[in-house]
């Protein structure tokens, strides 16, 4: 069972870029949980309890973010973690991997692509750039993006900040070519 100290939600809405009004605002939502790290300060070989906590958090955080954007509007996703000083990078990776991404897909009812992820270690207020890509085709170039997140009073040395990020569009004014979202085949999570 996960011990959550608090959750934090950040909503970013981009309406213009470099003086150009966007035809439709791009919204990104990060929902983060500050959780107790049960393995802080000690080495534990079996990290499966953290993987299971990740599944629980993947469901909770994704559901909160999707409720803000509207499930039908979600185009991009990503995940990340900041491990407090007494934890290992592997603790955050354990929470972020496989079961977390699978839980995100279940909540969203879609998501053929790999959910991009990043983990770092740091103290309270550490910033994390969470990568996001298109949920069904990783190679949609317009959706290669990130969202910067932080919690001013976390993580404490024995905590982990775990984040789920969703977006309802790609980068503002994307114009670098490549696969377009309307051309996705949706067969392999890449194209």
C-alpha positions in Angstrom: 0.0 0.0 0.0 1.4 3.4 -1.0 1.8 6.1 1.7 1.0 9.4 0.0 1.9 12.7 1.8 0.2 14.8 -0.8 -0.6 15.2 -4.5 0.2 18.3 -6.6 -1.3 19.2 -10.0 0.2 21.6 -12.5 -1.9 22.8 -15.5 -0.1 24.6 -18.3 -2.2 26.2 -21.1 -0.3 27.6 -24.1 -2.3 30.1 -26.1 0.4 31.7 -28.2 4.1 31.2 -29.2 6.5 33.8 -30.3 3.6 36.3 -30.9 1.5 33.8 -32.9 -1.9 33.0 -31.5 -2.5 29.2 -31.6 -5.7 28.0 -33.4 -6.3 25.9 -30.3 -4.5 26.2 -26.9 -2.2 23.3 -26.0 -2.8 22.0 -22.5 -0.4 19.9 -20.4 -1.3 18.5 -17.0 1.1 17.0 -14.5 -0.2 15.2 -11.5 2.4 14.2 -8.9 2.3 12.2 -5.7 4.8 12.6 -2.9 5.2 9.1 -1.5 7.2 7.5 1.3 10.1 5.4 0.0 10.0 2.3 2.1 13.5 1.4 1.1 15.2 4.7 1.8 18.6 4.4 3.4 19.0 0.6 2.8 19.7 -1.8 0.0 16.9 -4.2 -0.9 17.3 -6.8 -3.7 13.6 -7.3 -4.5 12.0 -4.0 -5.6 8.7 -5.6 -6.7 6.8 -3.8 -3.9 7.8 -0.5 -5.6 6.7 -1.8 -9.0 3.3 -2.6 -7.5 3.1 0.9 -5.9 3.9 2.2 -9.4 0.8 0.4 -10.8 -1.4 2.0 -8.1 0.1 5.5 -8.8 -0.2 5.0 -12.6 -3.9 4.5 -12.2 -4.5 7.3 -9.6 -2.3 10.0 -11.2 -3.4 9.3 -14.8 -7.1 9.3 -13.9 -6.7 12.7 -12.2 -4.8 14.2 -15.2 -7.3 12.7 -17.7 -10.2 14.1 -15.8 -8.8 17.6 -16.2 -8.0 17.3 -20.0 -11.0 15.1 -20.8 -10.2 11.5 -21.7 -11.0 12.0 -25.4 -8.5 14.9 -25.7 -5.4 13.1 -24.5 -2.7 12.9 -27.3 0.6 12.6 -25.4 1.9 11.0 -22.2 5.0 10.7 -20.1 6.1 9.8 -16.6 8.9 10.6 -14.2 10.2 10.4 -10.7 12.5 12.4 -8.3 14.1 10.2 -5.6 15.0 11.8 -2.3 18.7 11.7 -1.1 18.4 8.5 0.8 17.0 6.5 -2.1 18.3 5.0 -5.2 17.6 5.9 -8.8 16.4 2.3 -9.1 13.7 3.0 -6.6 12.2 5.7 -8.9 12.7 3.6 -12.0 10.9 0.7 -10.3 7.8 2.8 -9.6 7.9 4.3 -13.2 8.3 1.2 -15.2 6.1 -1.4 -16.8 3.1 -1.5 -14.4 2.9 2.3 -14.2 2.8 2.6 -18.0 0.3 -0.3 -18.3 -1.9 1.4 -15.7 -1.8 4.6 -17.8 -2.9 2.7 -20.9 -5.8 1.1 -19.0 -7.1 4.5 -17.7 -6.7 6.1 -21.1 -8.3 3.1 -23.0 -5.4 3.4 -25.5 -1.7 3.9 -25.8 0.3 1.7 -28.1 3.5 3.7 -27.7 6.1 3.2 -25.0 5.5 5.8 -22.3 8.7 7.9 -22.1 10.2 8.2 -18.6 12.9 9.9 -16.7 14.2 9.6 -13.1 16.6 11.8 -11.1 17.7 12.1 -7.5 17.5 15.4 -5.6 16.3 17.3 -2.6 13.2 19.5 -2.0 12.3 21.6 -5.0 14.3 19.6 -7.5 13.1 20.2 -11.1 12.4 17.3 -13.5 11.7 17.6 -17.2 9.2 14.8 -18.0 9.4 13.7 -21.6 6.1 13.3 -23.5 5.4 11.6 -26.9 2.3 10.7 -28.8 0.3 8.0 -27.1 -0.1 5.7 -30.1 2.9 6.5 -32.3 6.2 7.5 -30.7 7.6 8.9 -34.0 5.0 11.7 -34.4 7.7 14.4 -34.3 5.3 17.3 -33.4 4.6 15.6 -30.1 8.3 15.2 -28.9 8.0 17.5 -25.9 8.5 17.8 -22.2 6.9 19.4 -19.1 9.0 20.8 -16.3 7.7 19.9 -12.8 8.7 20.4 -9.2 7.3 20.3 -5.7 8.7 23.0 -3.5 8.8 20.8 -0.3 9.6 17.4 -1.8 11.1 15.0 -2.0 12.4 14.7 1.5 15.3 12.3 1.9 12.9 9.4 2.5 10.4 10.3 -0.3 9.9 9.9 -4.0 7.9 12.3 -6.2 6.2 10.3 -8.9 4.6 12.2 -11.9 2.2 11.4 -14.7 2.0 14.0 -17.5 -0.7 14.2 -20.2 -1.1 16.7 -23.0 -3.9 17.4 -25.5 -1.6 18.4 -28.4 2.0 18.6 -29.6 4.4 21.5 -29.5 3.0 24.9 -30.4 3.7 25.7 -34.0 5.5 22.4 -34.7 6.9 22.5 -38.3 9.8 20.1 -38.5 8.0 17.6 -40.7 8.0 13.8 -40.0 5.0 11.7 -39.3 1.8 13.6 -38.6 -0.8 12.5 -36.1 -3.4 12.2 -38.8 -1.1 9.7 -40.6 -0.7 7.3 -37.7 -1.2 3.7 -38.6 -1.3 2.6 -34.9 0.0 -0.9 -35.4 3.3 -1.0 -33.5 3.5 2.0 -31.2 6.0 3.7 -33.5 4.1 4.8 -36.7 
